[in-house]
Amino acid sequence: MTAPSIRNVSEREARQVAEAAREQDWHKPSFAKELFLGRFRLDLIHPHPTPSVDDVRRGEKFLATLREFCETQVDGARIERDGRIPDETVRGLKELGALGMKIDPKYGGLGLTQVYYNRALALAGSASPAIGALLSAHQSIGVPQPLKLFGTQEQKETFLPRLARTDISAFLLTEPDVGSDPARLATAAVPDGDDYVLDGVKLWTTNGVVADLLVVMARVPASEGHKGGITAFVVEADSPGITVENRNAFMGLRGLENGVTRFHQVRVPAANRIGPEGAGLKIALTTLNTGRLSLPAMCAGTGKWCLKIAREWSGAREQWGRPIAKHEAVGAKISFIAATTFALEAVVDLASQMADENRNDIRIEAALAKLYGSEMGWQMADELVQIRGGRGFETADSLAARGERAVPTEQMLRDMRINRIFEGSTEIMHLLIAREAVDAHLSVAGDLIDPDKTLADKGRAAAKAGGFYARWLPKLVAGPGQLPRTYAEFGELAGHLRYVERTSRKLARSTFYAMSRWQGKMETKQGFLGRIVDIGAELFAMSAACVRAEHLRLTGNHGQEAHQLADAFCRQARIRVEELFHRLWTNTDELDRKVVSGVLGGRYTWLEEGVVDPSGDGPWIADATPGRTTKDNVRRPFQ
């Protein structure tokens, strides 16, 4: 049997592959899903869920140990200069048990909750973003989480003890010509007796340069006795035929061990297959349901650091007779950083605690947290550079060389930029969340806009849709958000929750109107869908901020200050929401499409004249033809 070759895939085929991989059913309630449907289910998040006493004790104990290690054993400046994490630092992390934070103690792990795992990542990432990325890639999307959710007992007993203490893992899905569209996945896993034989090339393999174990997504060709499809495998990184051909370098995260990995006739035991054949994408997406929370957790940590530096610097730096923080233009930026950090931490903690309790389906909440955290984290880092002025653009080493505090502001901006691309770019996250947000509509009316359905199918869909909308639409007219005393227990924040309730109904009405207007073309209206999702993200963040502030007030933990921060955030968010609603219908989307056609058609090449292109030669996408490597193996496992 031969490996399948790379093939062109139509847009419809690509969507069908993605649709087949997503979870089709909703077995548990979802706050965010209800929010997009115009139903503000505050009862799903309030009172704020809390961890058990034992979870808190274990989590706080580890955080204290990790903090001491980060303060005394991690040299972030050295990692930035050398472009790699020292072996002794990784040995120290292993000795702490940091590789097994989410692994069950019966396999040698620490068994931390999602809440404390995320707090640990935020702490480690503040010491060095490269360390945060190393630990996150290992546990959030690497081998431990897929095995926890889908592995056999034998697989867990074989691999998890190694992963908890000694072995680093990586996740290999992306290929040189395959990103968020996995339908064209070319890496093959051909059955051969009790093994599969892997051939192909994987790109951007975070941890791949140093990993001991890999999760590899490969396509199994369909044949007698084999369903085939994209399938997940655990692969030993030192297996014959595996070559790390390049260690990639980036504008930020310079200590990131990210590479290009080639598989040539690599034999993998069938016992190392995770789940059935064809389940690989579903395993990956399910893993990301909670795995995505690690990235916004580190973004929240970045916000905390930005706030600290902004406070200290803007109080010390004076212009025109007073500290720059007292100037309104700078003060507004500081207020944005403080309020947004509070809200982002509220979003991450709420979603994480819901993941720990497992009472709610948090696939949309986690995706919103990733989307919102990466976008707002970048904005906070950018604002800090502006507050710092020329010093914000200067490297920490340069600042130290001339006798000033070595604040790595410009490094933080570079390191944060990837978060808008990692684990699903902002554009892909908009589409993913939008698909989940309109799932209820597609489940009752999808056949009406499907060109492949018969008239009889469309007739049945029309009857089903008529019943659904007859019950649903009247509920969008009025709600508790219009009553002046609703949510009164939240004090001055009650008005913001009433706004969220009213606005969620307005959001649902806007979505329904757009579906009625564009029908089958709705999926092409990516600008509109992105704004719908961004509105939902703001409403989710407002809800989380208010619930967290009230929780802190009731527990006597900075309650007054928390209410003030939540109030500031909600007022800022409301301005953004109103602008997004305006842009739903007043925008340049159609004109933009015409301009893009002109650009691609070469009509504006005259505009490119007058400059030189410093780019080097070479193809836009590297050749990924399977075969024996021609390069040296640069794999460098930690010692």
N, C-alpha and C positions, 0 to 999 in steps of 0.2 A: 504494500500500500504506500502511495506517495503522499507527500505533504501537499495541502491545498495551496494554490498560488494566489497572489494578491489579485483581487478583482474589483472592478468598479461597482459601486452600489448606488441605486437610485435613492433619492430623498425619501421616498415612501418606504423602501426596504429598511433604510436606516432608522426611520421612526418606528417601524414595526419591531425591530430588534430592541430598541430602547423601551418600548411599551411593554414588551414581553418580560423585560427584566424588572420593571417596577412592581412593587407590592400592589396587588389589585384590590384588596379588600381592606376595610377599616373595622377591626374587631374591638378597638378601644376608642374612647373619646379623644378628640384633639381640639385644644383651645384654638389654635391657629386656623385649623380647617373651618371651625364654626365661625371664626372672626371673618373670614373671607365670604362666608355665606350670609353675613349680616346678623349673626347671632352671637352676642357678647356673653359668653359663658364664664363670668367671673368666678363662679363656684368651682371651676376646674383648677384655679390657681390661687384662690383665697379661701381660707387663711393659707399663708405661705407654707408649703411643705417643709418639714424640718428633719434632719438626720437623727438617727438614734444616738443615745449617749455613748454607746460603745464605738460607733462609727466616728463620732467626734473625737473621742479619746485617742483612738488609733491614728486618725488623720492628723490631729494636732501634734502628736508625738513625732510622726514622721516629718511634718513640716518644720518642726524645730531642728531636727537633725539635718534636714536638707538645707535649711537656711545657714546653719553653721558651716556646712561644707561649701556652699556657694560663696560665703563671705571669706573663707580662709583658703580654699583649695581651687577655686575657679579664677583664672586670669583671663577675663574677656578681651582685654587689649592684646594679649599674646595670641589668642585664637584669631583675632582679626588680622594681626600682622602676619602670622604664620599661615593662615588659611586652612588650619586644621585643629581639631581638638587633640590635645596631648594624650598619649596612651595612659599616663598615670591618672589623668582626670577621669577617663572612662573606667579605669580599674576602681577608682574611688566610688563612682556611681554604682558599679556592680556590687561593691561591698556594702553599700547602703541599701541595696535591694531595689534601686530605682528602675531597673529593667523589668521588675515584676510588680509594679505598683497596682496593676489591675488584674493580676493573676491570682487565682484562689490560693489561700495558704496551704491547702493540701497538696499543691504542686510546687510549693516553695516560694510563692509570691506573698505580697503584703495584703492583698485583698482590699485595697482602698476603694471607697465609693467613687462614683463619677465626680461628685463635688470636690473631693479632696485630691483626686487625680488631676483635675483641671487646675486647682490651686497650686499644686506642685509644679505643673508645667509653667504656669504664670511666673512662679518664683524662679525656677531654673532658667526660663527664657529671659528673665530680666538680667540675670548674671551673664548669660551669653545666648542670644537667639539661636545660635547653631546647636547648643546643647538642648534647647527646647525642641528644635526640629528633630534632632537625633532620637530623643525619647518618645516624641509623638509619633514619628514615622514607624518606630519599632512597635508601639503598643496600640495606637489608634487605628492604623490601617495595615500594619505588618501581620505576622503570623499569629500572635496570641488571640486577637479578637475574632477572626474567622474560625479558628479552632474552638474557641469558647462557644460560639453560636452554632457551628455546623460540623465540628469535628467529631470523630468517633471516640469512644473512651480510650481505645488503644492509641490513637493519635495524640490525645491529650496527655496520656501517661508517658508517651515517648518524647514529645517535644516541649511541653510546657515547663517541666523542671529545668531544662536547658535555657529556655527563654527567660525564665524568672531570675537567673543568676549569672549566666555566662555568655549566652549567644544573642547576637543582635540580628534583627530581622528587617527585611525590606519588602515592599509591595511593587510588583512589576506588571503594569497594565499598558501604559503608553508606549507607542512605537513611533518611529520617525515620521510616518505618514498617518498615524492614528492617534487622535487625542480624545475629545469628548464624544466622538462618534465611533463606537466600538464595532459597528457592523463590518468594517473593513479589516478587523484584526487579522494579521497574517501569521503570527507565530503559531506553529502547528504542534500538536501532540498526537502522534500517530500510534495507535495500539499495536503492540508487538508482544504476544504472549502475555506474561504477567506484568509487563512494563508498558510505559508510553515513551516514545522517542520524540524529544523536543528539538525543534529547529526554528530559529527566528532571531530578531534583534529587538531589544527593549531600550527605550530612551527615558532619561530623567528618572533614574532609579534611585530615589532618595534612600540613603544608607547602603545602596547597592555596592559601593566600593569597599565597604568594610563588613558587610553582612556575613553571617554564618548560615542563616536560613532565609529562603525566599518564598514569598507567595507569588506564583506565576500564573497569569491568565493566558491560556492558549486554546486554539480551536481544534477540537477533535473532529475529524471527518466522519460523517455518518457512514455506517457500514453494517453488515449483518452482525447483530448482537451489540451494536454501539449506536446509541441515540445521536451522539455527536453534539456539537455546539461548543460555545465558549465555556471552558472548564477551569477550575482552580486546582493548583497543585502546590504541595510543600516540596521545595527542592533544596538539597544541600548545596550551598554556594561553592564548595570546592569540588563538585562533581566533574569528572572528565568531560571536556567539551564546552565548559563555561569559561568565557573570557570577558573580563571587564576591559573594554577597548579604550575607554577614555574616562578621565575624571573631569567632569564639567566645571566650569568656572562662571560665576555670576556677578552681577553688580552689587549684590548684597549676600548675606549669609555665607560669608567666605569660608567658614569652617564646615559647610555642608558637604557631606560625602555622597555626591550625586554623580552617576555615571551612565555609560552606555554598555549594556551587557549583551553579548552574543551567545546563543545556544546552537551548538552543532552536534547533532546526533547524541544528545544528552539523554541518558536512560533514567527514567523516574519510575519507581515501583508503583503499581496501581494502588497499593495500600496508602500511598501518599496523596491520593486524590481527595480533595475536600468536597463532600457532597456528591451528588450524581453528575453525570455528564450533562452539559448544557446549563448548569446552574451557576456558572461562574459570575456572570454579571449581577444576578440577583444576590449572590453572596457579597459581592463588592458593595452594592448599594445598601444592603442591610447593615453591613459593617459600618458604613459611613453615617448611618442614622444617628449614632452616638459619637462615632469617630470624628465627625465634623466639629464637635464641640471643643476639641483641643485647640483649634486655631483661634476662635474668638476668645478663648480663655487667655491665650498669650497676648492677644490684642488688648484685652482689659488690663493685663499686666503692663503693657506698654503705656496705656493711658495713665496708670498710676505713676509711672516714672516720669512721663511728660508733665504731669501735674506738679510733682515734686520739684523738678528743674524749673518749671515756669514760676512757681512760687518763690523759690530761693533767688533766682536770677532777677526777676522783675521787681523784687523788693530791694535788691542791692544796686541795681543799675538805675541811675538817675539821669533825667533829661529835663531841661527847662525848669529846674528847681524842685522836682519831685520824682519819686520812683515811677518807672514807666508803667507799672501796674495801675497807677492812679490816672493814667491817660485812657480815656474811654476806648480808643481804637485797640489798645493792647488789652485792656480789661475785658473787652468782649470776647477776645480769644481765650483768655484764662477761664472765663465763665463757661465757655463752650467746652473746653477740655474737662473741667471739673464736673459739669452736669452730664456730659456724655460718658465719662468714665464711670460715674455712678450708675447710669442706665445700662451700660454694657455689662458691668459686673452683675447687675440685677438680672439681665437676660440670661447670662451664662449660668448663674447659680440656680435660677428658677428651672431652666431647661435641664440642668444636670440633676437637680433633686427629683424632678419628674422622671428622669431616666432611671434613677435609683429606685424609686417607688414602683415603677413599671405599671402604673395604673392607666397611663395615657399613652397614646401613640404620638411620639414627638418627632416624626420624620420632617414635618414642616417647620416646627419650632427650631430644630437643630439646623436646618438649611437656612432659615431666617437669621439665626444667630451667626452663622458663618458669613452670610452675605453682609449683614449689618456690621458685624465686628470688623471685617476686613476693610470695608469702605470707611467707616468712622475712625478706625485705628489709623489708617493712612492720613485722614484729614487732621487728626490730632497731632501726629508726628510732623506734618507739614506746617501746621500752625506754630508748633514749638520752634521749628527752624526760623520762621518769620519773627517770632518773639525774640529769639537770640540774635537776629540780624546777621551781620557778617560772621560772627562767631558760630552761628548755626551752620554756616557753609564750610567752616574750617574744621579740619580733622582734629581729633583729640590729641594725637601726637604733636601736631603743630601748635596747638594751644599750650600743651605742657612745655614744649621747647622754648616758648617765650614767656614762661612763668605764670601761666593761668591754669585754672582748673580744667582737667582733661575731660570735658563733657562730650561724649560721642553722639551729638545730635544728628550730624549728617549721616553717620552710620545707621542710626535708628531709622531714618527715612529710607535709606537704601534697603535695609533689612525688611522693613514693613511692606515694601512695594509688591513683593511676590505673593502676599496673602490675598490680593485681589485676583490671583490666577491659580494658586495652589488649590487642590481638592475641588475643582470646579470653578472656572472663572466667573466673574460677576455676571457676564452675559449668559453663561450656561445656567447659573443658579437662578437667574430670572425666569428662564424657560422651564427649568425643573419645578420650581415652586409654583409657577403659573399653571403648569399641568396638574399639579395636585390641587391647586385652589379651585380649578374648574371641574374637578373630577365628578362632583355631584351632578353637574349639568351634563357632562358627557355620558354619564351612566344612564340618564333618562332620555337624553335627546341626541346622543352621538350618532345614532343611525340615521337621523334626519339629514345630517350634513355629510354622511359618508357616501361618496359617489359609487361605491361598489355594492351598496345595498339595493335590494329590489323594492318595488313600489309597495309590496305587502309588508316588507320589513319597515319601511318608512311610515306606513299606516299604523302599525303597532306602536312604533316609537312616538308618533304624534299623540296617540291616545295616552300613553304612559307619561309623556311630557306634560300634556294638558292637566292631568291629575296632580302632578308634582307642583307645577307653577300655580295652579289654582289655590293650593294650600300655602305655598311659600311666599308668593308676591305680596299678598295682603299684610303679611307680618313685617314687611320692610317699610311700611308707611309710618308707623308710630311705635315707640318703645319707651322703656324706662328712662332713657337718656333725656327725654323731654320733660320729666317730672323734676321739679326743683329740689326735692329732698332725697332723691335717690342717692344711694351710697354715702349717706350723711356720716357714717362712722369714719370715713376717711378725712373728715375735716376739710381743710382748704383744698385738698386734692380731689374731692368729690366731683367738682366741676370738670376736671380732666377726664375722669372715668365716664361721666355723662357724655362728654365730647367723643370719647372712643366708641361708646355704644351707638350714638347717632351716626358717627362717621362710618362705622362698620356697615350699617344699613345703606348708607350712601354708596359705599364701595361696592356692595353687592348689587345695587341697582345699576351702577355704571357698568359692571361686568355683564349683567344680563342684557342691558341695552346694546353693548358692543357685540355680544354673541348674536343677538337678533339682527343687528345691522350687517355684520360681516359673515356670519355663519361659518362655512367651511374655510373661509380665508382668514379666520381669526388667528390661526397659528402663525400666519405670516406677519401679523401686526406686532412685531417684537418690541417696538418702542412703546406702544400702548400697554402691552403685557408687563414690560419692565416697570412702568410707572405704577401699575396696579399693585405689583409685588412690593415696590418701595413704600407705597402707602401702608400696606399691611405690615411691613417691617416696623415702620414708625409707630403704628398702633399697638403692635405687640410690645415694643420697647417701652411705650408709655404705660401700658398695663403692668409690665414687670416692675418698672420704676416705682409706681404708686404702691403696688403690693409689697415690695421690699421696704419702702419707706415706712409703711404702716406697721409692718412686722418689726422693724427696728424700734419704732416708737413703743410698741407694746412690750418689747423685751427690755426697754430702757437702755438701748445701745445707740447713742447719738441720734435719737429719734427726731429731735427738732431740726438738727442739721440735715438729716436725711430728707425730711419733708421739704426743706428749702431747696435742696439739690433736685429733688424730683419735680418740684414746682417749676424750677428754672428749665429743666430738661423738657418738660411737657410743653411749656410755652414756646421754646425754641422749635420743638418737633411740630407743633401745630402750624407754625409758619411754613415749614417745609411741606407739610401735608397739603395745605391750601394751594401752594404753588404747584404741587404735583397734580392735584385735581384740575387746576386750570390748564395744565399742559396735556391732560388727557385728550382734550379736544382742540386746543390751540397750540399747534406745533408745526414743525417743518418736515415731518416724516415723509410726506409724498414728494416734496421738493428734494429732500435728501436722496431719495431713491433715484430720481432723475439725474442728480449730480453724480452719483456713484456710477450709473450707467455710462455717463459721459467720461468719467475718469477711466473706467475699464475699457471703454471704446477708443481711448487715445485722443479724445477731443481737446484735452487741456494740456497736452504735453508741452506746449509752448510756455506754460506757467512754470515748468521745471527748469527752464533755461537759466543760465547765469550762475550756476554752482557746479562744484565737482563732487563726485560720489567717492568717498574714501573707502567704500566697502571692497573687500577682496573678491577674488574670483571663486567660482564653485557653484554647485547646484543649490537651489533653495532648500531642497530636502535631500538629505544624504541617502545614498543607496543602502537599502536594507535587505538585499537579496540573501536568502539563507545560504549558508556554506561555511567552509572552514575559515577561521580568522587569518588575517595577514598582519595582525598587530600583536604587540607584547601585552601580556596580562598585567594590568596595573592594580589588581585587587590588593588591598592592604588591610587585612584584618587587624584589629587592635590587639596589642600584646599585653 
